[in-house]
Each structure stands twice: as C-alpha cells, then as structure tokens.
Amino acid sequence: MTYEQILDDIFNRFPVYQQVGAVALKPGLGNIMAIDERLGHPHRKFRTIHVAGTNGKGSVSHSLSAILQSAGYVTGLFTSPHLVDFRERIRIDGCMITKEDVMGFMDRNDMFLNSISPSFFEITTAMAFDYFERVGVDVAVVEVGLGGRLDSTNIISPDLCVITNIGLEHTQYLGDTLAKIAAEKAGIIKPGVPVVIGERHPETDPVFIAKAAEVGAPIIFAEDVMKMHSFEVKDDMLVAQVEHVGRQPATERKFSLTGLCQTHNMLTVLAAAEQLKKLDYDVTDLDVRKGMADVQGLTGLQGRWQKISSRPDVIVDTGHNAHGVRLLARQLDEQFSNYLHIHVVWGMCNDKEPEKVISLLPKDARYYFTQASVKRATPAAELYEIGLGLGLNCHFYPTVAQAMNRALRNAQPGDLIFVGGSNFVVAEVLG
C-alpha cells in the first residue's frame, strides 16, 4: 500500500478521539504496555521529559524541544493533535517522521495491532517511541494526550515532569472539579522526579503538593521562582522583564510565541529549563535564549496566535476551552484599537460548552460561525443561535471555507480576521 492508503487505513480502522470522541478512548494502560513489550521498550533507550496540563502543554513542549535543540541534543518531540499533516505529531529536531518510517512501523506491527485493537493514540505513541529509538535521539519531549494518569504516554520514566495549568476540560472523563482534574494530571508525577507546576490555584495546589510528597518528588511552582515584571509585544516577539527570584534582578527575555497566554508559558519554560540544568543537562542560558526566540522555526509549531497573511491581517489560534478563551478574548479586546474592524471565524467541538465559551468573546466583533468537517463539530446553526442570544453580530456558514471566504470578502485591508474555537477549524484554514 502507498503511504496515503496506510494513513487512511489507520484513521478508519483505529478510533481517533479528536474525530469521534469517547468511543476512541481505551481505558487503562494494557494496550500500550503490550505494544511496548513487543517493541522492546524503546522509550527506555533515551531520556524523556513529560508535559501535561489543560492549556499550554503544546507550547511548553515545543519550547523545551527548541531549547534542547539549541543546546545540541538530538531531540524527539511527540505532540497531539496534528493540524495539517499527521507527521507533525512525531518530530526529531523539528523534522517530521518520514512517510517511509510510518509505513515501516505499520508493516512490521500491523497484525499484532489488529489483534489487540488499540486506539489511534496508543498506536501513535508507540510509533513515536519506536522511531525515536531507531533514529537514536538523546532526549524526547513527550506531551500527554488526555489527562495524565491513564494516558498512553504515562509508561515513560522521565527526568522531569511539567504540568502547565488546570482548567475544566473533558469533565466526563477527568472529573467535574479542578481538584479531580488535577488528580488525573498529577498521575504523571513519578518517585523522585522533579515536577514543575506552571500556575498556582488554591483548588489544585494541595493536590499536587500531596502527590509529590507521597512519591518523594521535588515540586517547583514556576510562579514562585520566576516573576514577570512587565511585558510587551515588539517586532513579533513577546519581550518581558523576568526576575529569577533570589538569584538575579529582572532581565529581558524574548519569546517568539506572542499570545497573551504565553506570559504564563514563558515562566513555566524558564522554570523547567532551570531544572534541566540541575539534572545535568548541558543547557546554558544562551541555549535557553536561542530556543525561546525561535520556537516555530526550530520545531515547526503552528496555530499559536499565528499571523498567516496581511491586508487584512489573518491570525489563527487553537485555544478552544473556557480556560484558554478568556485570555484569547482579552487579547482580541486589546486589538480593537489597532484595527478598523475585527471579524471572527469560529467553530467548536461538541464537548466544549459553547454558550459558556462564546459568552467570553468580545461583543463588538462580527462573527462567522462555522463547523469543521469532523463528527464532533457543533453545528454552525447551533453556534449561530447562541450568538444571537448573546446579542452578537453573527451569521453562520456550513463549511470553514465558506465562512473564511465571506470574512475575506467583507474585511477591509485595515481589518483583522481571527480564526479559532477548534483545532480543526484552524487546521482547515492552514491547510
């Protein structure tokens, strides 16, 4: 079979959570452990860093990879979901896994995989670990897929764990309170392994502290060790004055990710980088600065407050739950003084409390509600009714292409078109 045929077979034969929802979830670690046994435990052949969290884990994972690459390490990176190309999920030094390696993995393991019927995510996790071992990476940054405790990635024994933040997400699987969700995320904390917590919260701090104490893991709260005194976006960089508490006065730090949420992620990355130094990684401050200044170029990251065209400016961002959209909405509000009008192309998946999320968005923009071509998409007409109820200036379009075309026709050169609400909406625009 060709690569395209094999990829179609993977998507059709093995359930994909992002496409079909709960039916894709396979409770427990049994399948991934069985595949890992067959492959000879490849993840034991290289060092790993494990990253979980509600929002920001993709940005933090890519940023840590960029820093390690700048330090000269052959660096694997496993993230999800992909936006345009399946191979985005598995990278080494920013380069996607080859089509031949995807085909080779499936050829070698197809019969076994078929016999245990794993999920799509279990297969891609195993494929990543196998590829990293075959190529010979020094270290891999591994992003959790969903939750933490029962996530397929949780078979690794990392040098460092990072939990970015906790928000209400996937409550039907992870729990309906911040504390319950934190307990699932805390499942990645390992005995004796340092864990960096990106954001403090009174409901989740005790959960992390208790879990770390239980397993004897040093716990570091990024907000306690890194303080941001001021920031601005200048020359397509987030430029901030950051103090390393107790060690140095505030110094200028530059981050190539410019979304407002990146102010939190910057402190998390800096705190994690300090731990890497303590873990005998040969990472200098210059490596940290180089990596953070070119995250997209070094790793191929897309979809984080990414400007994809001008006149009118078109910006895409994959933030999609209430926790992340609050910051997106604040950033959009701040953009009104820079543009004549703001047009928002917006679609959502059906597990994201659309009314709650849409109510956070700016009231003065013009909205083009739409739906991506996935089963989990909330119908555009439903989003339109919610928008009308909230008093928004809105219309709806059955496809992302139609919504985008209408926004482009309506927008003037001095306007902003913002695309968001779902990874899949952003993916269709980027694609």
Secondary structure as the mmCIF struct_conf table of DSSP 4:
data_model
#
loop_
_struct_conf.conf_type_id
_struct_conf.id
_struct_conf.beg_label_comp_id
_struct_conf.beg_label_asym_id
_struct_conf.beg_label_seq_id
_struct_conf.end_label_comp_id
_struct_conf.end_label_asym_id
_struct_conf.end_label_seq_id
HELX_RH_AL_P HELX_RH_AL_P1 TYR A 3 ARG A 13
BEND BEND1 PHE A 14 PHE A 14
HELX_RH_AL_P HELX_RH_AL_P2 TYR A 17 VAL A 20
HELX_RH_3T_P HELX_RH_3T_P1 GLY A 21 ALA A 24
BEND BEND2 GLY A 28 LEU A 29
HELX_RH_AL_P HELX_RH_AL_P3 GLY A 30 LEU A 39
TURN_TY1_P TURN_TY1_P1 GLY A 40 GLY A 40
HELX_RH_3T_P HELX_RH_3T_P2 PRO A 42 LYS A 45
BEND BEND3 PHE A 46 PHE A 46
STRN STRN1 ARG A 47 ALA A 52
BEND BEND4 THR A 54 GLY A 56
HELX_RH_AL_P HELX_RH_AL_P4 LYS A 57 SER A 70
TURN_TY1_P TURN_TY1_P2 ALA A 71 GLY A 72
STRN STRN2 THR A 75 PHE A 78
BEND BEND5 SER A 80 SER A 80
BEND BEND6 LEU A 83 VAL A 84
HELX_RH_3T_P HELX_RH_3T_P3 PHE A 86 ARG A 89
STRN STRN3 ILE A 90 ILE A 92
TURN_TY1_P TURN_TY1_P3 ASP A 93 GLY A 94
STRN STRN4 CYS A 95 MET A 96
HELX_LH_PP_P HELX_LH_PP_P1 ILE A 97 THR A 98
HELX_RH_AL_P HELX_RH_AL_P5 LYS A 99 ILE A 116
HELX_RH_AL_P HELX_RH_AL_P6 PHE A 120 VAL A 135
TURN_TY1_P TURN_TY1_P4 GLY A 136 GLY A 136
BEND BEND7 ASP A 138 ASP A 138
STRN STRN5 VAL A 139 GLU A 143
BEND BEND8 GLY A 145 GLY A 148
TURN_TY1_P TURN_TY1_P5 ARG A 149 LEU A 150
HELX_RH_3T_P HELX_RH_3T_P4 SER A 152 ILE A 155
BEND BEND9 ASP A 159 ASP A 159
STRN STRN6 LEU A 160 ILE A 163
BEND BEND10 LEU A 168 LEU A 168
BEND BEND11 HIS A 170 HIS A 170
HELX_RH_AL_P HELX_RH_AL_P7 THR A 171 LEU A 174
BEND BEND12 ASP A 176 THR A 177
HELX_RH_AL_P HELX_RH_AL_P8 LEU A 178 LYS A 185
HELX_RH_3T_P HELX_RH_3T_P5 ALA A 186 ILE A 188
TURN_TY1_P TURN_TY1_P6 PRO A 191 GLY A 192
STRN STRN7 VAL A 195 ILE A 197
BEND BEND13 GLY A 198 GLU A 199
TURN_TY1_P TURN_TY1_P7 PRO A 202 THR A 204
HELX_RH_AL_P HELX_RH_AL_P9 ASP A 205 VAL A 215
TURN_TY1_P TURN_TY1_P8 GLY A 216 GLY A 216
STRN STRN8 ILE A 219 PHE A 221
HELX_RH_AL_P HELX_RH_AL_P10 ALA A 222 VAL A 225
STRN STRN9 MET A 226 LYS A 234
TURN_TY1_P TURN_TY1_P9 ASP A 235 ASP A 236
STRN STRN10 MET A 237 HIS A 244
TURN_TY1_P TURN_TY1_P10 VAL A 245 ARG A 247
STRN STRN11 THR A 251 PHE A 255
BEND BEND14 SER A 256 SER A 256
BEND BEND15 GLY A 259 GLY A 259
TURN_TY1_P TURN_TY1_P11 LEU A 260 CYS A 261
HELX_RH_AL_P HELX_RH_AL_P11 GLN A 262 LYS A 278
TURN_TY1_P TURN_TY1_P12 LEU A 279 ASP A 280
HELX_RH_AL_P HELX_RH_AL_P12 ASP A 285 ALA A 293
TURN_TY1_P TURN_TY1_P13 ASP A 294 ASP A 294
HELX_RH_AL_P HELX_RH_AL_P13 VAL A 295 THR A 299
BEND BEND16 ARG A 304 TRP A 305
STRN STRN12 GLN A 306 SER A 309
TURN_TY1_P TURN_TY1_P14 SER A 310 PRO A 312
STRN STRN13 ASP A 313 VAL A 316
BEND BEND17 ASN A 321 ASN A 321
HELX_RH_AL_P HELX_RH_AL_P14 ALA A 322 GLN A 335
HELX_RH_3T_P HELX_RH_3T_P6 PHE A 336 ASN A 338
BEND BEND18 LEU A 340 LEU A 340
STRN STRN14 ILE A 342 TRP A 346
STRN STRN15 CYS A 349 CYS A 349
TURN_TY1_P TURN_TY1_P15 ASN A 350 ASP A 351
BEND BEND19 LYS A 352 LYS A 352
HELX_RH_AL_P HELX_RH_AL_P15 PRO A 354 ILE A 358
TURN_TY1_P TURN_TY1_P16 SER A 359 LEU A 360
BEND BEND20 LEU A 361 LEU A 361
TURN_TY1_P TURN_TY1_P17 LYS A 363 ASP A 364
BEND BEND21 ALA A 365 ALA A 365
STRN STRN16 ARG A 366 PHE A 369
BEND BEND22 SER A 373 VAL A 374
TURN_TY1_P TURN_TY1_P18 LYS A 375 ARG A 376
STRN STRN17 ALA A 377 ALA A 377
HELX_LH_PP_P HELX_LH_PP_P2 THR A 378 PRO A 379
HELX_RH_AL_P HELX_RH_AL_P16 ALA A 380 GLY A 389
TURN_TY1_P TURN_TY1_P19 LEU A 390 GLY A 391
STRN STRN18 ASN A 393 PHE A 396
BEND BEND23 PRO A 398 THR A 399
HELX_RH_AL_P HELX_RH_AL_P17 VAL A 400 ASN A 410
TURN_TY1_P TURN_TY1_P20 PRO A 413 GLY A 414
STRN STRN19 LEU A 416 GLY A 420
BEND BEND24 GLY A 421 GLY A 421
HELX_RH_AL_P HELX_RH_AL_P18 ASN A 423 LEU A 430
#
